[in-house]
């Protein structure tokens, strides 16, 4: 897969990943479908002038996406990607994780690890401070998709719609708060590596990767609530291809 250089390249390559997942019935298509949705929203926001520097935001988006696409390529070649992505890909071959868990495992690797790295490479050193406002706007964009994604997940596991009517507002606050925490952690990583040389950056990234992989393991196999997760899983739609279509 060639390296993407524009946001349209990213969308095209995500389409290819999704097409492969549909053909193979692979659960790896769940995160790819969500990521395509987010990327299209970023493209629209850039076109609308919602960012201080649209060209810089496109560069960040492309760098960010290429880290995911490179991980996909590595696992296709039989090579080990970064630990956090390797865990997400392992989970995609397992039956037990919920669709939501697949999405969270992808988000864990991409936001807790890749986003901060992409930000530091897009605006290295003293340039990073100028990126912060646009960086923070990403969280608002993600939050705007929460209701849509919840509606899609409710099509995959129907009791979610009823539960959402009971606790939707509280749940939304929790989701948005969690995304804000992940974004802040990504910014902290960016600030910690933006001034480092390449070797020191690699060491810091490896350390964050190990942390993200450990966190991902708890997302996949939480210490409590496994029976409840199994019961939900038994109630989800079984057709992987159909679930991918819903998330698109």
NUNU-456193 format. One record per residue (C-alpha): residue in one letter; x, z, y. Coordinates in pm, whole numbers, plus 50000, padded with zeros to 5 digits. Each point is the difference from the previous one (the first is absolute). Last residue first. Layout:
BEGIN
+------+-------+-------+-------+
| code |     X |     Z |     Y |
+------+-------+-------+-------+
|    a |     X |     Z |     Y |
...
+------+-------+-------+-------+
END
This chain:
BEGIN
+------+-------+-------+-------+
| code |     X |     Z |     Y |
+------+-------+-------+-------+
|    x | 47974 | 50740 | 50284 |
|    x | 49947 | 50343 | 49846 |
|    x | 49686 | 49873 | 49824 |
|    x | 50184 | 49696 | 49864 |
|    x | 50274 | 50224 | 49862 |
|    x | 49736 | 50212 | 49829 |
|    x | 49850 | 49690 | 49838 |
|    x | 50340 | 49897 | 49866 |
|    x | 50056 | 50350 | 49859 |
|    x | 49668 | 50001 | 49815 |
|    x | 49934 | 50357 | 49884 |
|    x | 49783 | 50123 | 50286 |
|    x | 50061 | 50371 | 50044 |
|    x | 49805 | 50268 | 49812 |
|    x | 50267 | 50077 | 49741 |
|    x | 50250 | 50033 | 50283 |
|    x | 49780 | 50257 | 50170 |
|    x | 49990 | 50207 | 49681 |
|    x | 50377 | 49969 | 49964 |
|    x | 50053 | 50113 | 50359 |
|    x | 49782 | 50306 | 49939 |
|    x | 50202 | 50082 | 49688 |
|    x | 50326 | 49964 | 50193 |
|    x | 49892 | 50242 | 50273 |
|    x | 50320 | 50201 | 50019 |
|    x | 50374 | 49925 | 49981 |
|    x | 49947 | 49649 | 50139 |
|    x | 50114 | 49713 | 49778 |
|    x | 50008 | 49684 | 50208 |
|    x | 50005 | 50162 | 50343 |
|    x | 50242 | 50267 | 49876 |
|    x | 50231 | 49728 | 49867 |
|    x | 49978 | 49827 | 50337 |
|    x | 50135 | 50309 | 50176 |
|    x | 50304 | 49996 | 49774 |
|    x | 50047 | 49627 | 50060 |
|    x | 49972 | 50056 | 50376 |
|    x | 50271 | 50269 | 49985 |
|    x | 50235 | 49779 | 49799 |
|    x | 49939 | 49713 | 50242 |
|    x | 50072 | 50229 | 50295 |
|    x | 50339 | 50086 | 49850 |
|    x | 50075 | 49635 | 49925 |
|    x | 49909 | 49909 | 50358 |
|    x | 50237 | 50265 | 50136 |
|    x | 50287 | 49873 | 49785 |
|    x | 49934 | 49637 | 50095 |
|    x | 49989 | 50093 | 50368 |
|    x | 50337 | 50171 | 49970 |
|    x | 50149 | 49684 | 49855 |
|    x | 49843 | 49772 | 50259 |
|    x | 50107 | 50203 | 50302 |
|    x | 49764 | 50262 | 50140 |
|    x | 49827 | 49996 | 50340 |
|    x | 49657 | 49890 | 49875 |
|    x | 50023 | 50222 | 49689 |
|    x | 49848 | 50333 | 50110 |
|    x | 49769 | 49843 | 50257 |
|    x | 49850 | 49766 | 49741 |
|    x | 49955 | 50281 | 49747 |
|    x | 49818 | 50211 | 50258 |
|    x | 49784 | 49700 | 50085 |
|    x | 49906 | 49963 | 49633 |
|    x | 49914 | 50371 | 49981 |
|    x | 49780 | 49961 | 50307 |
|    x | 49822 | 49703 | 49839 |
|    x | 49945 | 50197 | 49680 |
|    x | 49863 | 50295 | 50198 |
|    x | 49770 | 49772 | 50199 |
|    x | 49880 | 49841 | 49677 |
|    x | 49923 | 50345 | 49861 |
|    x | 49812 | 50097 | 50316 |
|    x | 49798 | 49679 | 49982 |
|    x | 49905 | 50072 | 49639 |
|    x | 49911 | 50363 | 50068 |
|    x | 49792 | 49917 | 50309 |
|    x | 49822 | 49732 | 49799 |
|    x | 49927 | 50249 | 49720 |
|    x | 49844 | 50250 | 50242 |
|    x | 49782 | 49727 | 50146 |
|    x | 49902 | 49859 | 49660 |
|    x | 49911 | 50325 | 49826 |
|    x | 49642 | 49958 | 49878 |
|    x | 49952 | 49629 | 50066 |
|    x | 50345 | 49940 | 49851 |
|    x | 49901 | 50175 | 49679 |
|    x | 49706 | 49764 | 49959 |
|    x | 50213 | 49689 | 50065 |
|    x | 50273 | 50130 | 49768 |
|    x | 49752 | 50020 | 49711 |
|    x | 50029 | 49617 | 49966 |
|    x | 50362 | 49972 | 49884 |
|    x | 50116 | 49639 | 50061 |
|    x | 49734 | 49925 | 50260 |
|    x | 50075 | 50338 | 50158 |
|    x | 50366 | 49897 | 50021 |
|    x | 49893 | 49702 | 50211 |
|    x | 49798 | 50218 | 50237 |
|    x | 50294 | 50241 | 50028 |
|    x | 50227 | 49708 | 50088 |
|    x | 49768 | 49887 | 50278 |
|    x | 49957 | 50352 | 50137 |
|    x | 50377 | 50060 | 50009 |
|    x | 50094 | 49669 | 50163 |
|    x | 49996 | 50125 | 50360 |
|    x | 50235 | 50281 | 49897 |
|    x | 50265 | 49743 | 49910 |
|    x | 49979 | 49842 | 50346 |
|    x | 50015 | 50339 | 50167 |
|    x | 50309 | 50084 | 49797 |
|    x | 50169 | 49674 | 50099 |
|    x | 49962 | 50099 | 50365 |
|    x | 50266 | 50265 | 49944 |
|    x | 50265 | 49735 | 49935 |
|    x | 49897 | 49818 | 50317 |
|    x | 50055 | 50318 | 50200 |
|    x | 50328 | 50080 | 49820 |
|    x | 50178 | 49666 | 50026 |
|    x | 50182 | 50070 | 50328 |
|    x | 50157 | 50313 | 49849 |
|    x | 50155 | 49788 | 49724 |
|    x | 50214 | 49789 | 50233 |
|    x | 50258 | 50280 | 50030 |
|    x | 50127 | 49934 | 49647 |
|    x | 49826 | 49726 | 49807 |
|    x | 49660 | 49853 | 50086 |
|    x | 49894 | 49772 | 49714 |
|    x | 50237 | 50162 | 49748 |
|    x | 49884 | 50352 | 50088 |
|    x | 49633 | 49898 | 49985 |
|    x | 50042 | 49829 | 49663 |
|    x | 50167 | 50310 | 49854 |
|    x | 49725 | 50226 | 50132 |
|    x | 49729 | 49778 | 49856 |
|    x | 50164 | 49953 | 49659 |
|    x | 50017 | 50360 | 49878 |
|    x | 49695 | 50219 | 50070 |
|    x | 49795 | 49698 | 50106 |
|    x | 50077 | 49747 | 49726 |
|    x | 50078 | 50224 | 49706 |
|    x | 49716 | 50241 | 50068 |
|    x | 49761 | 49721 | 50094 |
|    x | 50058 | 49833 | 49663 |
|    x | 49943 | 50327 | 49817 |
|    x | 49691 | 50067 | 50211 |
|    x | 49844 | 49664 | 49918 |
|    x | 50062 | 50045 | 49627 |
|    x | 49856 | 50351 | 50025 |
|    x | 49686 | 49866 | 50167 |
|    x | 49952 | 49750 | 49716 |
|    x | 50013 | 50298 | 49768 |
|    x | 50305 | 50050 | 49780 |
|    x | 49936 | 50017 | 49620 |
|    x | 50056 | 49647 | 49871 |
|    x | 50373 | 49963 | 50065 |
|    x | 50181 | 49678 | 50096 |
|    x | 49933 | 50051 | 50371 |
|    x | 50143 | 50351 | 49964 |
|    x | 50340 | 49856 | 49905 |
|    x | 49986 | 49777 | 50309 |
|    x | 49931 | 50299 | 50224 |
|    x | 50283 | 50197 | 49838 |
|    x | 50243 | 49712 | 50045 |
|    x | 49893 | 49982 | 50363 |
|    x | 50093 | 50363 | 50062 |
|    x | 50323 | 49965 | 49802 |
|    x | 50130 | 49697 | 50188 |
|    x | 49978 | 49681 | 49796 |
|    x | 50133 | 49987 | 49643 |
|    x | 50071 | 49647 | 49882 |
|    x | 49787 | 49816 | 49746 |
|    x | 49981 | 49691 | 50216 |
|    x | 49633 | 50071 | 50075 |
|    x | 50096 | 50358 | 50092 |
|    x | 50248 | 49873 | 50257 |
|    x | 49761 | 49744 | 50147 |
|    x | 49730 | 50263 | 50059 |
|    x | 50258 | 50228 | 50164 |
|    x | 50112 | 49711 | 50222 |
|    x | 49636 | 49941 | 50101 |
|    x | 49961 | 50367 | 50094 |
|    x | 50316 | 50004 | 50211 |
|    x | 49905 | 49661 | 50141 |
|    x | 49677 | 50146 | 50134 |
|    x | 50175 | 50249 | 50227 |
|    x | 50246 | 49744 | 50132 |
|    x | 49708 | 49764 | 50069 |
|    x | 49789 | 50269 | 50171 |
|    x | 50294 | 50116 | 50210 |
|    x | 50077 | 49645 | 50112 |
|    x | 49630 | 49946 | 50078 |
|    x | 50002 | 50322 | 50203 |
|    x | 50306 | 49881 | 50191 |
|    x | 49828 | 49674 | 50086 |
|    x | 49684 | 50185 | 50108 |
|    x | 50178 | 50232 | 50240 |
|    x | 49775 | 50256 | 50167 |
|    x | 49745 | 49964 | 49719 |
|    x | 49628 | 49923 | 50025 |
|    x | 50060 | 49650 | 50131 |
|    x | 49706 | 49852 | 49810 |
|    x | 50231 | 49777 | 49794 |
|    x | 50205 | 50306 | 49899 |
|    x | 49682 | 50188 | 49903 |
|    x | 49879 | 49705 | 49793 |
|    x | 50330 | 49980 | 49812 |
|    x | 49995 | 50376 | 49939 |
|    x | 49647 | 49974 | 49860 |
|    x | 50108 | 49716 | 49773 |
|    x | 50288 | 50215 | 49876 |
|    x | 49766 | 50291 | 49925 |
|    x | 49768 | 49784 | 49787 |
|    x | 50297 | 49847 | 49816 |
|    x | 50128 | 50350 | 49928 |
|    x | 49669 | 50100 | 49845 |
|    x | 50007 | 49698 | 49770 |
|    x | 50366 | 50060 | 49910 |
|    x | 49920 | 50363 | 49922 |
|    x | 49733 | 49903 | 49749 |
|    x | 50185 | 49697 | 49862 |
|    x | 50249 | 50223 | 49819 |
|    x | 49705 | 50076 | 49774 |
|    x | 50084 | 49685 | 49805 |
|    x | 49729 | 49780 | 49851 |
|    x | 50267 | 49736 | 49939 |
|    x | 49836 | 49718 | 50196 |
|    x | 49863 | 50235 | 50264 |
|    x | 50339 | 50169 | 50038 |
|    x | 50174 | 49663 | 50034 |
|    x | 49752 | 49892 | 50267 |
|    x | 50050 | 50331 | 50182 |
|    x | 50377 | 49955 | 50011 |
|    x | 49955 | 49641 | 50123 |
|    x | 49755 | 50108 | 50271 |
|    x | 50250 | 50267 | 50103 |
|    x | 50255 | 49721 | 50038 |
|    x | 49768 | 49803 | 50228 |
|    x | 49916 | 50309 | 50206 |
|    x | 50370 | 50078 | 50046 |
|    x | 50081 | 49641 | 50095 |
|    x | 49722 | 50019 | 50261 |
|    x | 50166 | 50315 | 50136 |
|    x | 50317 | 49800 | 50049 |
|    x | 50347 | 49994 | 49839 |
|    x | 49910 | 50077 | 49638 |
|    x | 50293 | 50001 | 49757 |
|    x | 49952 | 49741 | 49728 |
|    x | 49839 | 50104 | 49667 |
+------+-------+-------+-------+
END
